[in-house]
Amino acid sequence: MVDFTLTDEQKALREMAHDFAEKEMRPVAWEYDRDGTWPEEVLRKAWELGLMNSHIPEEYGGPGASYMDGTLIEEELGWGCSGIGTSIACNGLATAPIALGGSEETKREFLGRLTEDFGLASFCLTEPDAGSDVSGMRTTATKQGDKYVLNGSKCFITNGGYADFYTVYAKTDKDAGHRGISAFVVPRDDTVTVDKKEDKMGQRASNTATITFNETEVPAENLLGEENHGFKLAMMTLDRTRPGVAAMAVGIARAAFEYATDYSKERVQFGVPIAMHQAIQFMIADMATDIEAARLMVWKSAVELDQGRRNTLTSSHAKRFAADTAMKVTTDAVQVYGGYGFIKEYPVEKLMRDAKIMQLYEGTSQIQRLVIARETLLPRRIEEPAPAAA
Ligand code: COS
């Protein structure tokens, strides 16, 4: 049976996240966007409520929410403010490789750290010359006795300037392409430098930094999974986080849709509210359909994960469609507002800027299409290592 009804627990979780978005995020979102201020106070409140680290299993102190539950939270955070929401959700991206590839001890130490006390972790994959082409990375990790020494720079790192530790991808075999990449958990110390905070178009409340590892040493136990298997770990991580990112895009679109519908009922032109004009009605109708379709894709891709199935195809469908929907709906919301939509005093201008990154981070819309085309035209058997014992 296919049933789209949420359980009472899921409805309560969504309500709690919505309440948080409405009371703690919305009132400060435009101010943080204007100033690019770090929203630590809001993050700490999210941590206290369990909206941060929701994915961490109970045995490591987290609530152990399902992927489906995670999408309910992330849609509401996206509705509240996707800049602050991205910072709240970032621990999920950074810790997925630990949950997948970390030893019991590593999981206890690093997942436990985030649940015992407020703390942040960042996912370090992208480099200045290696964005979509992950294999082109230059950061190296050299084994020296019982430790690895890391050297190199990572860019566009969410929460990078404030993270307590990082999950870092580095070349352990420079000549082996994607089969020469390994993943590590790297605590922040004096050898880790924050070189640059980006001044962004949108999601300005989230911190985005360049992080450099200068002869940074980690014990060999900090290797996640097997040596030279890091690329697969990165792909498996993104399969697991893209449904949540897509949910956040749905939240942005829903916020823009609500503002546009309310405005269209108030704004009078040619003697009637503009909602009475078919030109506006058709835009509103298309927004509603696209949001509904995007949410269904998000839920399907999350449920597949909860059922233990590989969701590479459905997570790319969801990420691509939801991100493009957020961009289209926010652009059309500005259109519904007319000239006022272009003015910072009105809310939809921020949403349009925020939406753009959804088509870029965690895999551009073009990369999602590439994955969809490969999975559709050349389906192949991808062996996922068995999940590490939870
Ligand atoms: N799960 C597990 N393994 C996977 C996988 C997945 N979803 N996708 C690919 N793999 C494995 C393949 O099976 C292959 O394994 P073998 O070494 O055993 O052959 C290996 O990974 C390489 O796969 P592929 O040939 O598809 O790699 P490409 O270099 O062609 O890269 C893309 C594939 C472009 C899809 C990948 O580099 C990518 O996702 N890039 C975008 C990165 C991104 O999202 N960056 C955003 C920053 S993170 S915030």
Residues whose N, C-alpha, C, O or C-beta is under 5 A from the ligand:
A	BS01	COS	L125 T126 G131 S132 D133 V134 S135 H178 K232 M235 M236 D239 T312 Y361 E362 G363 I367 I382
